[in-house]
Amino acid sequence: MTINEALRMIAGAMILISLYLAVTYSQQWLWFTAFIGVNLLQSAFTKWCLMMTILKKIGLKNG
């Protein structure tokens, strides 16, 4: 698995989890969904993402 594949999988899973928590427990969990979206936008402009740095350190390869 490459860094890009893992990053997409993690982002998608986190969004789905936060939506589930918002529907099940509290709509305040939607702030977490917004946080993920803001981080994705930020990484598109700056070309830097903390999760990509973490995935590189655990040994995943660039795509």
MDAnalysis code that builds the backbone (N, CA, C; Angstrom):
import MDAnalysis as mda
import numpy as np

u = mda.Universe.empty(189, n_residues=63, atom_resindex=np.repeat(np.arange(63), 3), trajectory=True)
u.add_TopologyAttr("name", ["N", "CA", "C"] * 63)
u.add_TopologyAttr("resid", np.arange(1, 64))
u.add_TopologyAttr("resname", ["MET", "THR", "ILE", "ASN", "GLU", "ALA", "LEU", "ARG", "MET", "ILE", "ALA", "GLY", "ALA", "MET", "ILE", "LEU", "ILE", "SER", "LEU", "TYR", "LEU", "ALA", "VAL", "THR", "TYR", "SER", "GLN", "GLN", "TRP", "LEU", "TRP", "PHE", "THR", "ALA", "PHE", "ILE", "GLY", "VAL", "ASN", "LEU", "LEU", "GLN", "SER", "ALA", "PHE", "THR", "LYS", "TRP", "CYS", "LEU", "MET", "MET", "THR", "ILE", "LEU", "LYS", "LYS", "ILE", "GLY", "LEU", "LYS", "ASN", "GLY"])
u.atoms.positions = np.array([
    [0.847, -1.169, 0.000],
    [0.000, 0.000, 0.000],
    [0.894, 1.235, 0.000],
    [0.527, 2.216, -0.820],
    [1.308, 3.443, -0.900],
    [0.777, 4.484, 0.094],
    [1.534, 5.550, 0.259],
    [1.137, 6.631, 1.164],
    [-0.181, 7.256, 0.703],
    [-0.318, 7.488, -0.603],
    [-1.549, 8.112, -1.106],
    [-2.773, 7.236, -0.862],
    [-2.635, 5.942, -1.080],
    [-3.755, 5.031, -0.834],
    [-4.126, 5.004, 0.645],
    [-3.116, 4.934, 1.507],
    [-3.365, 4.907, 2.949],
    [-3.995, 6.216, 3.422],
    [-3.519, 7.328, 2.883],
    [-4.067, 8.630, 3.272],
    [-5.538, 8.739, 2.889],
    [-5.881, 8.317, 1.697],
    [-7.286, 8.349, 1.267],
    [-8.144, 7.430, 2.120],
    [-7.619, 6.255, 2.456],
    [-8.363, 5.320, 3.281],
    [-8.608, 5.894, 4.683],
    [-7.588, 6.485, 5.269],
    [-7.713, 7.060, 6.607],
    [-8.683, 8.237, 6.600],
    [-8.562, 9.142, 5.622],
    [-9.454, 10.302, 5.547],
    [-10.904, 9.862, 5.353],
    [-11.133, 8.921, 4.466],
    [-12.484, 8.427, 4.239],
    [-13.063, 7.765, 5.472],
    [-12.266, 6.965, 6.146],
    [-12.727, 6.293, 7.360],
    [-13.048, 7.301, 8.457],
    [-12.193, 8.305, 8.621],
    [-12.437, 9.309, 9.663],
    [-13.707, 10.108, 9.380],
    [-13.951, 10.435, 8.130],
    [-15.176, 11.161, 7.781],
    [-16.399, 10.304, 8.070],
    [-16.366, 9.038, 7.667],
    [-17.502, 8.154, 7.918],
    [-17.733, 7.935, 9.417],
    [-16.662, 7.785, 10.167],
    [-16.790, 7.620, 11.618],
    [-17.398, 8.866, 12.252],
    [-16.918, 10.046, 11.854],
    [-17.453, 11.270, 12.445],
    [-18.912, 11.489, 12.063],
    [-19.295, 11.126, 10.851],
    [-20.705, 11.229, 10.466],
    [-21.564, 10.263, 11.271],
    [-21.081, 9.046, 11.481],
    [-21.805, 8.084, 12.309],
    [-21.984, 8.616, 13.735],
    [-20.904, 9.178, 14.298],
    [-20.984, 9.714, 15.653],
    [-21.932, 10.908, 15.731],
    [-21.979, 11.724, 14.672],
    [-22.890, 12.870, 14.647],
    [-24.337, 12.419, 14.612],
    [-24.629, 11.388, 13.843],
    [-26.003, 10.883, 13.741],
    [-26.401, 10.154, 15.017],
    [-25.475, 9.406, 15.596],
    [-25.783, 8.557, 16.738],
    [-25.756, 9.304, 18.073],
    [-24.772, 10.181, 18.274],
    [-24.577, 10.778, 19.596],
    [-24.830, 12.276, 19.640],
    [-24.095, 13.050, 18.871],
    [-24.215, 14.497, 18.962],
    [-23.775, 15.129, 17.640],
    [-24.492, 16.156, 17.232],
    [-24.116, 16.845, 16.001],
    [-22.818, 17.629, 16.152],
    [-22.321, 17.754, 17.368],
    [-21.035, 18.420, 17.586],
    [-19.895, 17.672, 16.896],
    [-20.094, 16.387, 16.606],
    [-19.078, 15.611, 15.891],
    [-18.872, 16.116, 14.469],
    [-19.803, 16.900, 13.943],
    [-19.633, 17.457, 12.600],
    [-18.461, 18.434, 12.549],
    [-18.082, 18.989, 13.708],
    [-16.891, 19.843, 13.745],
    [-15.644, 19.037, 13.384],
    [-15.616, 17.778, 13.771],
    [-14.497, 16.904, 13.409],
    [-14.465, 16.670, 11.907],
    [-15.627, 16.492, 11.308],
    [-15.721, 16.336, 9.856],
    [-15.195, 17.593, 9.160],
    [-15.585, 18.765, 9.679],
    [-15.110, 20.032, 9.116],
    [-13.592, 20.160, 9.268],
    [-13.060, 19.731, 10.398],
    [-11.619, 19.772, 10.637],
    [-10.874, 18.929, 9.603],
    [-11.398, 17.764, 9.292],
    [-10.784, 16.898, 8.280],
    [-10.801, 17.588, 6.919],
    [-11.934, 18.195, 6.570],
    [-12.036, 18.909, 5.297],
    [-11.064, 20.064, 5.191],
    [-10.931, 20.827, 6.271],
    [-9.987, 21.955, 6.278],
    [-8.558, 21.456, 6.111],
    [-8.224, 20.360, 6.770],
    [-6.872, 19.802, 6.628],
    [-6.608, 19.310, 5.213],
    [-7.613, 18.722, 4.573],
    [-7.444, 18.279, 3.189],
    [-7.231, 19.478, 2.262],
    [-7.984, 20.552, 2.474],
    [-7.786, 21.769, 1.670],
    [-6.407, 22.373, 1.916],
    [-6.014, 22.443, 3.167],
    [-4.705, 22.994, 3.509],
    [-3.591, 22.209, 2.844],
    [-3.695, 20.888, 2.857],
    [-2.629, 20.074, 2.265],
    [-2.591, 20.226, 0.742],
    [-3.719, 20.528, 0.126],
    [-3.732, 20.738, -1.323],
    [-2.947, 21.994, -1.703],
    [-3.001, 23.005, -0.852],
    [-2.312, 24.259, -1.164],
    [-0.856, 24.261, -0.716],
    [-0.563, 23.649, 0.435],
    [0.795, 23.702, 0.974],
    [1.655, 22.508, 0.601],
    [1.033, 21.443, 0.074],
    [1.736, 20.201, -0.268],
    [2.351, 19.527, 0.958],
    [1.794, 19.801, 2.151],
    [2.263, 19.171, 3.380],
    [1.070, 18.662, 4.170],
    [1.210, 17.441, 4.680],
    [0.152, 16.822, 5.466],
    [0.817, 16.033, 6.592],
    [0.399, 16.267, 7.819],
    [0.979, 15.574, 8.965],
    [0.822, 14.064, 8.848],
    [-0.337, 13.615, 8.392],
    [-0.563, 12.165, 8.267],
    [0.403, 11.552, 7.259],
    [0.724, 12.263, 6.180],
    [1.688, 11.732, 5.204],
    [3.073, 11.597, 5.841],
    [3.434, 12.554, 6.688],
    [4.710, 12.475, 7.394],
    [4.736, 11.260, 8.308],
    [3.641, 11.017, 9.008],
    [3.544, 9.858, 9.900],
    [3.623, 8.561, 9.099],
    [2.907, 8.499, 7.981],
    [2.917, 7.290, 7.156],
    [4.301, 7.015, 6.571],
    [5.054, 8.069, 6.217],
    [6.431, 7.875, 5.735],
    [7.299, 7.287, 6.834],
    [7.124, 7.788, 8.084],
    [7.949, 7.328, 9.186],
    [7.666, 5.872, 9.560],
    [6.443, 5.389, 9.273],
    [6.174, 3.986, 9.592],
    [6.558, 3.064, 8.436],
    [7.052, 3.657, 7.338],
    [7.652, 2.833, 6.297],
    [6.861, 2.661, 4.998],
    [5.770, 3.371, 4.830],
    [5.053, 3.254, 3.551],
    [5.806, 4.007, 2.462],
    [5.671, 3.531, 1.253],
    [6.393, 4.098, 0.112],
    [5.532, 5.122, -0.608],
    [6.197, 6.084, -1.275],
    [5.485, 7.034, -2.124],
    [4.920, 6.313, -3.345],
    [3.771, 6.800, -3.819],
    [3.102, 6.151, -4.943],
    [3.775, 6.410, -6.234],
])
